[in-house]
Amino acid sequence: PVLRRLQKDGYLTTYDQPFQGRNRRYYSVTPQGREQFLQFYEQWKHFRGKIDDIMDGGMNR
């Protein structure tokens, strides 16, 4: 379900390719997907910094 949602939102593209008599599905991140990842990553770094502050007793920042 997660991969389908990412594809529907335009963050992934897919293609199928036969392999040993069965189809394999391959996923590729789109430029829009890369941009979204970078935004999520920046949010994660901010969140992680806040948690680190709490764990360190608020002494770092």
C-alpha positions in Angstrom: 0.0 0.0 0.0 2.8 2.5 0.7 4.5 2.0 -2.6 1.1 2.4 -4.4 0.4 5.6 -2.5 3.9 7.0 -3.4 3.3 6.1 -7.0 -0.2 7.7 -7.0 1.3 10.9 -5.5 3.9 11.1 -8.3 6.9 10.2 -6.1 7.7 6.9 -7.8 7.4 5.4 -11.3 7.2 1.6 -11.9 7.8 -0.8 -14.7 7.5 -4.5 -15.0 10.0 -6.8 -16.6 9.9 -10.6 -17.1 12.3 -12.6 -15.0 12.4 -16.4 -15.0 8.8 -16.7 -16.2 7.4 -14.1 -13.8 7.1 -10.4 -13.9 9.2 -8.3 -11.5 8.2 -4.8 -10.7 10.9 -2.1 -10.5 10.5 1.2 -8.8 12.3 4.5 -9.5 12.1 7.7 -7.5 11.0 10.7 -9.5 12.5 14.2 -9.2 9.4 15.2 -7.2 10.0 12.2 -5.0 13.6 13.2 -4.3 12.4 16.7 -3.4 9.8 15.3 -1.0 12.4 13.1 0.5 14.7 16.1 1.2 11.8 17.9 2.8 11.0 14.9 5.1 14.7 14.5 5.9 15.0 18.2 7.0 12.0 17.7 9.2 13.4 14.6 10.6 16.8 16.3 11.4 14.9 19.1 13.2 12.8 16.6 15.2 15.9 14.5 16.0 17.6 17.6 17.3 14.7 18.3 19.7 14.8 14.7 21.0 18.5 14.9 21.4 18.1 18.1 23.5 15.5 16.3 25.7 17.7 13.3 26.2 20.8 15.5 27.0 18.8 17.5 29.5 18.5 20.5 27.3 22.2 21.4 27.5 23.2 21.4 23.8 21.1 24.0 22.1 
